[in-house]
């Protein structure tokens, strides 16, 4: 099982909006992906939240970059819970999630790059 420590803190993390219907998630038109440059700070913040265990226990390696430059560790959560979690971290991101929700998103996907020396 992957852990937060398996994430490459030197590479950007990303957050994207999804609409989950009957356990199938798809991207939402008009919702741009958000890059988190300060991955270590973001993961440190997440690790202190009440959602930490759920996010970490759900970390999965499900995709990689088309050019082979990296494998993602991904986790998903309800958009309202995500907004609650980040409310003390980044108001601009909170505002973005409100926009995403108005466009139909009900879930977010958090992606970080798997450290190259880590096998999951």
C-alpha positions in Angstrom: 0.0 0.0 0.0 1.3 3.4 -1.0 2.0 6.1 1.6 2.5 9.9 1.5 6.2 9.2 1.9 6.1 7.5 -1.5 5.3 10.8 -3.2 8.1 12.7 -4.9 8.0 16.0 -3.1 10.3 17.6 -5.7 7.7 17.4 -8.4 4.3 19.2 -8.7 1.1 17.6 -7.5 -2.2 18.2 -9.2 -5.8 18.4 -8.4 -8.6 17.9 -10.8 -12.4 18.0 -10.6 -14.5 15.0 -11.4 -18.1 14.0 -11.5 -18.8 10.6 -10.0 -22.0 8.8 -11.0 -22.5 5.2 -9.9 -18.8 4.7 -9.1 -17.7 6.0 -12.5 -15.7 9.3 -12.5 -15.2 11.6 -15.4 -13.7 15.0 -15.9 -16.0 18.0 -15.9 -16.0 20.4 -18.9 -14.8 23.8 -17.9 -12.8 22.7 -14.8 -9.1 23.3 -15.2 -6.5 21.2 -13.4 -4.7 22.9 -10.6 -0.9 22.4 -10.2 0.5 22.5 -6.7 4.2 23.5 -6.9 4.8 23.2 -3.2 4.0 19.5 -3.0 5.8 18.9 0.3 3.9 21.7 2.0 0.6 20.5 0.6 1.2 16.9 1.6 2.3 18.1 5.1 -1.0 20.0 5.4 -3.1 17.1 4.2 -1.3 14.7 6.6 -2.5 16.9 9.6 -6.1 16.9 8.5 -8.9 14.6 9.8 -9.1 13.2 6.2 -5.4 12.1 6.2 -6.0 8.4 6.8 -8.7 8.1 4.2 -6.6 9.9 1.6 -3.5 7.9 2.3 -5.3 4.6 2.5 -6.8 5.2 -0.9 -3.5 6.2 -2.7 -3.2 4.1 -5.8 -0.9 3.9 -8.8 -3.4 4.0 -11.7 -1.8 6.0 -14.5 1.5 7.4 -15.8 2.6 10.2 -18.1 2.4 9.4 -21.8 6.1 10.1 -22.3 7.0 7.7 -19.5 8.4 10.5 -17.3 6.5 9.5 -14.2 3.9 7.3 -12.5 1.1 9.0 -10.5 -0.1 8.1 -7.1 -3.8 9.2 -6.9 -6.5 9.5 -4.3 -10.1 10.7 -4.6 -12.4 12.4 -2.2 -15.8 14.2 -2.0 -15.4 17.8 -3.2 -17.2 19.2 -0.1 -14.7 17.3 2.2 -11.8 18.5 0.1 -13.0 22.1 0.4 -13.4 21.7 4.2 -9.9 20.2 4.4 -8.1 23.0 2.4 -10.1 25.9 3.9 -7.1 26.8 6.1 -4.6 26.2 3.3 -5.5 28.2 0.2 -8.6 30.4 -0.3 -8.0 30.6 -4.0 -8.3 26.8 -4.2 -11.4 26.9 -2.0 -12.9 29.3 -4.5 -11.9 27.1 -7.4 -13.7 24.1 -5.8 -16.9 26.2 -5.5 -16.7 27.0 -9.2 -16.1 23.3 -10.0 -19.1 22.3 -7.9 -21.3 24.8 -9.8 -20.2 23.1 -13.0 -21.3 19.7 -11.7 -18.2 18.3 -10.0 -18.7 16.3 -6.9 -15.3 14.7 -6.4 -11.6 15.7 -6.6 -8.6 13.6 -7.7 -5.3 14.4 -6.0 -2.2 13.2 -8.0 1.4 13.2 -6.9 4.3 11.6 -8.7 5.6 8.3 -7.3 9.2 8.5 -6.3 11.3 6.7 -9.0 12.9 4.4 -6.4 9.6 3.3 -4.9 7.8 0.2 -6.0 4.1 0.0 -5.2 
